[in-house]
């Protein structure tokens, strides 16, 4: 029974450490976080779907002009892209 209790304490300590790291990250990056409710009320877009579609079209066009093809089986060959929007 003592062993289980020590394991639970270790799990709680680890959880507290992760929460502390998360809160620190959020505080350090507060200016970069998007407040979606404010953007929505202001009529600004909150979705990046239009950007993802544009990226997909660009990648498809480049692959077509270079005679590249997506693999039919296995892992997808499309690149992973990230878009960051700043106000």
C-alpha positions as CSV (number, residue, x, y, z in Angstrom):
1,X,0.0,0.0,0.0
2,X,2.9,2.4,0.8
3,X,4.3,1.9,-2.7
4,X,1.1,2.9,-4.3
5,X,0.9,6.0,-2.1
6,X,4.4,7.1,-3.1
7,X,3.6,6.5,-6.8
8,X,0.5,8.7,-6.5
9,X,2.6,11.5,-4.8
10,X,5.2,11.2,-7.7
11,X,2.3,11.5,-10.2
12,X,0.9,14.6,-8.5
13,X,4.4,16.2,-8.4
14,X,4.8,15.5,-12.1
15,X,1.3,17.0,-12.8
16,X,2.1,20.1,-10.8
17,X,5.4,20.6,-12.7
18,X,3.6,20.3,-16.1
19,X,0.9,22.7,-15.0
20,X,3.5,25.2,-13.8
21,X,5.4,24.9,-17.1
22,X,2.2,25.4,-19.0
23,X,1.2,28.5,-17.0
24,X,4.7,29.9,-17.5
25,X,4.5,29.4,-21.2
26,X,1.1,31.1,-21.4
27,X,2.3,34.0,-19.4
28,X,5.5,34.4,-21.5
29,X,3.5,34.2,-24.8
30,X,0.4,36.1,-23.7
31,X,0.9,38.8,-26.4
32,X,1.0,36.2,-29.1
33,X,-2.2,34.3,-28.1
34,X,-5.3,35.1,-30.2
35,X,-8.5,36.1,-28.3
36,X,-11.0,34.5,-30.6
37,X,-14.2,36.0,-29.0
38,X,-12.8,39.5,-29.6
39,X,-11.9,38.7,-33.2
40,X,-15.3,37.2,-33.9
41,X,-17.1,40.3,-32.4
42,X,-14.9,42.5,-34.5
43,X,-15.9,40.6,-37.7
44,X,-12.3,39.2,-38.2
45,X,-11.9,35.7,-39.4
46,X,-10.9,33.1,-36.8
47,X,-10.4,30.2,-39.2
48,X,-7.2,29.4,-41.2
49,X,-9.1,27.2,-43.7
50,X,-8.6,29.7,-46.5
51,X,-4.9,29.6,-45.9
52,X,-4.8,25.8,-45.8
53,X,-6.7,25.7,-49.1
54,X,-4.3,28.2,-50.7
55,X,-1.3,26.2,-49.6
56,X,-2.8,23.0,-50.9
57,X,-3.4,24.6,-54.3
58,X,0.2,25.9,-54.5
59,X,1.7,22.6,-53.5
60,X,-0.5,20.8,-56.1
61,X,0.4,23.2,-58.8
62,X,4.1,22.9,-58.1
63,X,3.9,19.2,-58.0
64,X,2.0,19.1,-61.3
65,X,4.6,21.3,-63.1
66,X,7.4,19.2,-61.8
67,X,5.7,15.9,-62.7
68,X,5.6,14.8,-59.1
69,X,2.8,12.5,-57.8
70,X,1.5,11.7,-54.4
71,X,2.2,8.1,-53.3
72,X,-0.8,5.9,-53.6
73,X,0.0,3.9,-50.5
74,X,1.8,4.3,-47.3
75,X,2.5,7.6,-45.6
76,X,1.2,10.8,-47.3
77,X,3.9,12.8,-49.1
78,X,2.4,16.2,-48.7
79,X,4.5,18.7,-46.7
80,X,3.3,19.9,-43.3
81,X,3.0,23.7,-43.3
82,X,2.1,26.1,-40.5
83,X,0.6,29.6,-40.9
84,X,1.0,32.2,-38.2
85,X,-1.2,35.3,-38.3
86,X,-0.2,38.5,-36.5
87,X,-2.5,41.3,-35.9
